[in-house]
Amino acid sequence: MPVRYIGRTISHHGKQFFEIAGRLKNYGVGRIIYRHTFMTRYEEPSYYIITRVKPDPENPVVTIDL
């Protein structure tokens, strides 16, 4: 029986942002992050600047404010 895919195909490649920022010194505060798909899709610059990181004591995942 052949395999049939239903729905859209995903275009996600690489690591998630939290996986990358979690390995950086001070969780990457002060760094500029951009998405490659936005750089190729839009003419105007599109990026995030990490300004602060605050841990959530109830959730072990770190919350990063952009």
Secondary structure, 3 states (H helix, E strand, C coil): CCCCCCCCCCCCCCCCHHHHHCCCHHHHCCCEECCHHHHHHCCCCCCEECCEEECCCCCCCCEEEC
